[in-house]
Amino acid sequence: MTENTEARTYESASARIEEIIRRLDSGEAGLRETLDLCKEGRELVDFCARELEAVGQGLEELRLDELVARLEREGAAGGGAPEAPR
């Protein structure tokens, strides 16, 4: 791979995937280069999928934190949770 994995970002990986697709679509890549590009592309796609999953989990945690904070505020303002019907 041409890029340092420590400095890799979703955006840079996505841009590299686009470059790989253009090279493969050009029909100019030889057999060995095609194999190498496919391997690199697969690694980049896996990396992007992991990044998207991590961001999705982070957003879900933020939503849960916001929900808890809102419920706590509403509970404090209203004197607690409403009682269940008897």
Chimera marker file (.cmm) of the C-alpha trace (Angstrom):
<marker_set name="trace">
<marker id="1" x="0.000" y="0.000" z="0.000" r="1" g="1" b="0" radius="0.5"/>
<marker id="2" x="1.169" y="3.513" z="-0.698" r="1" g="1" b="0" radius="0.5"/>
<marker id="3" x="-0.203" y="5.162" z="2.421" r="1" g="1" b="0" radius="0.5"/>
<marker id="4" x="0.885" y="4.946" z="6.041" r="1" g="1" b="0" radius="0.5"/>
<marker id="5" x="-1.903" y="3.202" z="7.961" r="1" g="1" b="0" radius="0.5"/>
<marker id="6" x="-1.312" y="5.428" z="11.018" r="1" g="1" b="0" radius="0.5"/>
<marker id="7" x="-2.178" y="8.542" z="8.994" r="1" g="1" b="0" radius="0.5"/>
<marker id="8" x="-5.078" y="6.928" z="7.135" r="1" g="1" b="0" radius="0.5"/>
<marker id="9" x="-8.470" y="8.575" z="7.421" r="1" g="1" b="0" radius="0.5"/>
<marker id="10" x="-11.847" y="7.595" z="6.049" r="1" g="1" b="0" radius="0.5"/>
<marker id="11" x="-11.555" y="10.410" z="3.523" r="1" g="1" b="0" radius="0.5"/>
<marker id="12" x="-8.094" y="9.428" z="2.306" r="1" g="1" b="0" radius="0.5"/>
<marker id="13" x="-9.081" y="5.761" z="2.087" r="1" g="1" b="0" radius="0.5"/>
<marker id="14" x="-12.209" y="6.657" z="0.142" r="1" g="1" b="0" radius="0.5"/>
<marker id="15" x="-10.189" y="8.811" z="-2.271" r="1" g="1" b="0" radius="0.5"/>
<marker id="16" x="-7.708" y="5.961" z="-2.794" r="1" g="1" b="0" radius="0.5"/>
<marker id="17" x="-10.565" y="3.551" z="-3.522" r="1" g="1" b="0" radius="0.5"/>
<marker id="18" x="-11.758" y="5.941" z="-6.229" r="1" g="1" b="0" radius="0.5"/>
<marker id="19" x="-8.234" y="6.023" z="-7.712" r="1" g="1" b="0" radius="0.5"/>
<marker id="20" x="-8.122" y="2.230" z="-7.722" r="1" g="1" b="0" radius="0.5"/>
<marker id="21" x="-11.498" y="2.006" z="-9.444" r="1" g="1" b="0" radius="0.5"/>
<marker id="22" x="-10.392" y="4.484" z="-12.120" r="1" g="1" b="0" radius="0.5"/>
<marker id="23" x="-7.200" y="2.490" z="-12.725" r="1" g="1" b="0" radius="0.5"/>
<marker id="24" x="-9.089" y="-0.793" z="-12.976" r="1" g="1" b="0" radius="0.5"/>
<marker id="25" x="-11.733" y="0.751" z="-15.240" r="1" g="1" b="0" radius="0.5"/>
<marker id="26" x="-9.049" y="2.089" z="-17.564" r="1" g="1" b="0" radius="0.5"/>
<marker id="27" x="-8.150" y="-1.444" z="-18.582" r="1" g="1" b="0" radius="0.5"/>
<marker id="28" x="-4.467" y="-0.502" z="-18.526" r="1" g="1" b="0" radius="0.5"/>
<marker id="29" x="-3.517" y="-2.458" z="-15.392" r="1" g="1" b="0" radius="0.5"/>
<marker id="30" x="-1.736" y="-5.729" z="-15.981" r="1" g="1" b="0" radius="0.5"/>
<marker id="31" x="-2.727" y="-8.964" z="-14.303" r="1" g="1" b="0" radius="0.5"/>
<marker id="32" x="-0.387" y="-8.593" z="-11.310" r="1" g="1" b="0" radius="0.5"/>
<marker id="33" x="-1.249" y="-4.922" z="-10.818" r="1" g="1" b="0" radius="0.5"/>
<marker id="34" x="-4.952" y="-5.790" z="-10.981" r="1" g="1" b="0" radius="0.5"/>
<marker id="35" x="-4.498" y="-8.363" z="-8.232" r="1" g="1" b="0" radius="0.5"/>
<marker id="36" x="-2.527" y="-5.911" z="-6.085" r="1" g="1" b="0" radius="0.5"/>
<marker id="37" x="-5.104" y="-3.162" z="-6.607" r="1" g="1" b="0" radius="0.5"/>
<marker id="38" x="-7.950" y="-5.512" z="-5.708" r="1" g="1" b="0" radius="0.5"/>
<marker id="39" x="-6.182" y="-6.543" z="-2.493" r="1" g="1" b="0" radius="0.5"/>
<marker id="40" x="-5.499" y="-2.942" z="-1.564" r="1" g="1" b="0" radius="0.5"/>
<marker id="41" x="-9.059" y="-1.957" z="-2.404" r="1" g="1" b="0" radius="0.5"/>
<marker id="42" x="-10.441" y="-4.733" z="-0.205" r="1" g="1" b="0" radius="0.5"/>
<marker id="43" x="-8.303" y="-3.583" z="2.733" r="1" g="1" b="0" radius="0.5"/>
<marker id="44" x="-9.464" y="-0.009" z="2.229" r="1" g="1" b="0" radius="0.5"/>
<marker id="45" x="-13.125" y="-1.010" z="2.001" r="1" g="1" b="0" radius="0.5"/>
<marker id="46" x="-12.755" y="-2.995" z="5.240" r="1" g="1" b="0" radius="0.5"/>
<marker id="47" x="-11.080" y="0.005" z="6.892" r="1" g="1" b="0" radius="0.5"/>
<marker id="48" x="-13.895" y="2.336" z="5.756" r="1" g="1" b="0" radius="0.5"/>
<marker id="49" x="-16.538" y="-0.087" z="7.007" r="1" g="1" b="0" radius="0.5"/>
<marker id="50" x="-14.866" y="-0.217" z="10.439" r="1" g="1" b="0" radius="0.5"/>
<marker id="51" x="-14.648" y="3.579" z="10.548" r="1" g="1" b="0" radius="0.5"/>
<marker id="52" x="-18.327" y="3.966" z="9.652" r="1" g="1" b="0" radius="0.5"/>
<marker id="53" x="-19.302" y="1.419" z="12.295" r="1" g="1" b="0" radius="0.5"/>
<marker id="54" x="-17.231" y="3.217" z="14.942" r="1" g="1" b="0" radius="0.5"/>
<marker id="55" x="-18.774" y="6.567" z="14.070" r="1" g="1" b="0" radius="0.5"/>
<marker id="56" x="-22.251" y="5.030" z="14.122" r="1" g="1" b="0" radius="0.5"/>
<marker id="57" x="-21.632" y="3.589" z="17.582" r="1" g="1" b="0" radius="0.5"/>
<marker id="58" x="-20.323" y="6.947" z="18.764" r="1" g="1" b="0" radius="0.5"/>
<marker id="59" x="-23.441" y="8.692" z="17.495" r="1" g="1" b="0" radius="0.5"/>
<marker id="60" x="-25.646" y="6.109" z="19.181" r="1" g="1" b="0" radius="0.5"/>
<marker id="61" x="-23.818" y="6.676" z="22.479" r="1" g="1" b="0" radius="0.5"/>
<marker id="62" x="-24.306" y="10.426" z="22.103" r="1" g="1" b="0" radius="0.5"/>
<marker id="63" x="-28.025" y="9.937" z="21.498" r="1" g="1" b="0" radius="0.5"/>
<marker id="64" x="-28.284" y="7.736" z="24.598" r="1" g="1" b="0" radius="0.5"/>
<marker id="65" x="-26.343" y="10.265" z="26.687" r="1" g="1" b="0" radius="0.5"/>
<marker id="66" x="-28.625" y="13.052" z="25.462" r="1" g="1" b="0" radius="0.5"/>
<marker id="67" x="-31.717" y="10.972" z="26.240" r="1" g="1" b="0" radius="0.5"/>
<marker id="68" x="-30.501" y="10.220" z="29.775" r="1" g="1" b="0" radius="0.5"/>
<marker id="69" x="-29.683" y="13.886" z="30.383" r="1" g="1" b="0" radius="0.5"/>
<marker id="70" x="-33.107" y="14.959" z="29.100" r="1" g="1" b="0" radius="0.5"/>
<marker id="71" x="-34.897" y="12.391" z="31.241" r="1" g="1" b="0" radius="0.5"/>
<marker id="72" x="-32.902" y="13.491" z="34.282" r="1" g="1" b="0" radius="0.5"/>
<marker id="73" x="-33.778" y="17.149" z="33.609" r="1" g="1" b="0" radius="0.5"/>
<marker id="74" x="-37.455" y="16.336" z="33.127" r="1" g="1" b="0" radius="0.5"/>
<marker id="75" x="-37.460" y="14.162" z="36.250" r="1" g="1" b="0" radius="0.5"/>
<marker id="76" x="-35.874" y="16.913" z="38.342" r="1" g="1" b="0" radius="0.5"/>
<marker id="77" x="-38.236" y="19.562" z="36.982" r="1" g="1" b="0" radius="0.5"/>
<marker id="78" x="-41.351" y="17.449" z="37.406" r="1" g="1" b="0" radius="0.5"/>
<marker id="79" x="-40.580" y="15.983" z="40.797" r="1" g="1" b="0" radius="0.5"/>
<marker id="80" x="-39.834" y="12.495" z="39.513" r="1" g="1" b="0" radius="0.5"/>
<marker id="81" x="-41.382" y="9.978" z="37.216" r="1" g="1" b="0" radius="0.5"/>
<marker id="82" x="-45.161" y="9.788" z="36.988" r="1" g="1" b="0" radius="0.5"/>
<marker id="83" x="-46.791" y="7.123" z="39.115" r="1" g="1" b="0" radius="0.5"/>
<marker id="84" x="-48.234" y="4.051" z="37.488" r="1" g="1" b="0" radius="0.5"/>
<marker id="85" x="-52.023" y="3.710" z="37.576" r="1" g="1" b="0" radius="0.5"/>
<marker id="86" x="-53.283" y="1.671" z="40.515" r="1" g="1" b="0" radius="0.5"/>
<link id1="1" id2="2" r="1" g="1" b="0" radius="0.2"/>
<link id1="2" id2="3" r="1" g="1" b="0" radius="0.2"/>
<link id1="3" id2="4" r="1" g="1" b="0" radius="0.2"/>
<link id1="4" id2="5" r="1" g="1" b="0" radius="0.2"/>
<link id1="5" id2="6" r="1" g="1" b="0" radius="0.2"/>
<link id1="6" id2="7" r="1" g="1" b="0" radius="0.2"/>
<link id1="7" id2="8" r="1" g="1" b="0" radius="0.2"/>
<link id1="8" id2="9" r="1" g="1" b="0" radius="0.2"/>
<link id1="9" id2="10" r="1" g="1" b="0" radius="0.2"/>
<link id1="10" id2="11" r="1" g="1" b="0" radius="0.2"/>
<link id1="11" id2="12" r="1" g="1" b="0" radius="0.2"/>
<link id1="12" id2="13" r="1" g="1" b="0" radius="0.2"/>
<link id1="13" id2="14" r="1" g="1" b="0" radius="0.2"/>
<link id1="14" id2="15" r="1" g="1" b="0" radius="0.2"/>
<link id1="15" id2="16" r="1" g="1" b="0" radius="0.2"/>
<link id1="16" id2="17" r="1" g="1" b="0" radius="0.2"/>
<link id1="17" id2="18" r="1" g="1" b="0" radius="0.2"/>
<link id1="18" id2="19" r="1" g="1" b="0" radius="0.2"/>
<link id1="19" id2="20" r="1" g="1" b="0" radius="0.2"/>
<link id1="20" id2="21" r="1" g="1" b="0" radius="0.2"/>
<link id1="21" id2="22" r="1" g="1" b="0" radius="0.2"/>
<link id1="22" id2="23" r="1" g="1" b="0" radius="0.2"/>
<link id1="23" id2="24" r="1" g="1" b="0" radius="0.2"/>
<link id1="24" id2="25" r="1" g="1" b="0" radius="0.2"/>
<link id1="25" id2="26" r="1" g="1" b="0" radius="0.2"/>
<link id1="26" id2="27" r="1" g="1" b="0" radius="0.2"/>
<link id1="27" id2="28" r="1" g="1" b="0" radius="0.2"/>
<link id1="28" id2="29" r="1" g="1" b="0" radius="0.2"/>
<link id1="29" id2="30" r="1" g="1" b="0" radius="0.2"/>
<link id1="30" id2="31" r="1" g="1" b="0" radius="0.2"/>
<link id1="31" id2="32" r="1" g="1" b="0" radius="0.2"/>
<link id1="32" id2="33" r="1" g="1" b="0" radius="0.2"/>
<link id1="33" id2="34" r="1" g="1" b="0" radius="0.2"/>
<link id1="34" id2="35" r="1" g="1" b="0" radius="0.2"/>
<link id1="35" id2="36" r="1" g="1" b="0" radius="0.2"/>
<link id1="36" id2="37" r="1" g="1" b="0" radius="0.2"/>
<link id1="37" id2="38" r="1" g="1" b="0" radius="0.2"/>
<link id1="38" id2="39" r="1" g="1" b="0" radius="0.2"/>
<link id1="39" id2="40" r="1" g="1" b="0" radius="0.2"/>
<link id1="40" id2="41" r="1" g="1" b="0" radius="0.2"/>
<link id1="41" id2="42" r="1" g="1" b="0" radius="0.2"/>
<link id1="42" id2="43" r="1" g="1" b="0" radius="0.2"/>
<link id1="43" id2="44" r="1" g="1" b="0" radius="0.2"/>
<link id1="44" id2="45" r="1" g="1" b="0" radius="0.2"/>
<link id1="45" id2="46" r="1" g="1" b="0" radius="0.2"/>
<link id1="46" id2="47" r="1" g="1" b="0" radius="0.2"/>
<link id1="47" id2="48" r="1" g="1" b="0" radius="0.2"/>
<link id1="48" id2="49" r="1" g="1" b="0" radius="0.2"/>
<link id1="49" id2="50" r="1" g="1" b="0" radius="0.2"/>
<link id1="50" id2="51" r="1" g="1" b="0" radius="0.2"/>
<link id1="51" id2="52" r="1" g="1" b="0" radius="0.2"/>
<link id1="52" id2="53" r="1" g="1" b="0" radius="0.2"/>
<link id1="53" id2="54" r="1" g="1" b="0" radius="0.2"/>
<link id1="54" id2="55" r="1" g="1" b="0" radius="0.2"/>
<link id1="55" id2="56" r="1" g="1" b="0" radius="0.2"/>
<link id1="56" id2="57" r="1" g="1" b="0" radius="0.2"/>
<link id1="57" id2="58" r="1" g="1" b="0" radius="0.2"/>
<link id1="58" id2="59" r="1" g="1" b="0" radius="0.2"/>
<link id1="59" id2="60" r="1" g="1" b="0" radius="0.2"/>
<link id1="60" id2="61" r="1" g="1" b="0" radius="0.2"/>
<link id1="61" id2="62" r="1" g="1" b="0" radius="0.2"/>
<link id1="62" id2="63" r="1" g="1" b="0" radius="0.2"/>
<link id1="63" id2="64" r="1" g="1" b="0" radius="0.2"/>
<link id1="64" id2="65" r="1" g="1" b="0" radius="0.2"/>
<link id1="65" id2="66" r="1" g="1" b="0" radius="0.2"/>
<link id1="66" id2="67" r="1" g="1" b="0" radius="0.2"/>
<link id1="67" id2="68" r="1" g="1" b="0" radius="0.2"/>
<link id1="68" id2="69" r="1" g="1" b="0" radius="0.2"/>
<link id1="69" id2="70" r="1" g="1" b="0" radius="0.2"/>
<link id1="70" id2="71" r="1" g="1" b="0" radius="0.2"/>
<link id1="71" id2="72" r="1" g="1" b="0" radius="0.2"/>
<link id1="72" id2="73" r="1" g="1" b="0" radius="0.2"/>
<link id1="73" id2="74" r="1" g="1" b="0" radius="0.2"/>
<link id1="74" id2="75" r="1" g="1" b="0" radius="0.2"/>
<link id1="75" id2="76" r="1" g="1" b="0" radius="0.2"/>
<link id1="76" id2="77" r="1" g="1" b="0" radius="0.2"/>
<link id1="77" id2="78" r="1" g="1" b="0" radius="0.2"/>
<link id1="78" id2="79" r="1" g="1" b="0" radius="0.2"/>
<link id1="79" id2="80" r="1" g="1" b="0" radius="0.2"/>
<link id1="80" id2="81" r="1" g="1" b="0" radius="0.2"/>
<link id1="81" id2="82" r="1" g="1" b="0" radius="0.2"/>
<link id1="82" id2="83" r="1" g="1" b="0" radius="0.2"/>
<link id1="83" id2="84" r="1" g="1" b="0" radius="0.2"/>
<link id1="84" id2="85" r="1" g="1" b="0" radius="0.2"/>
<link id1="85" id2="86" r="1" g="1" b="0" radius="0.2"/>
</marker_set>
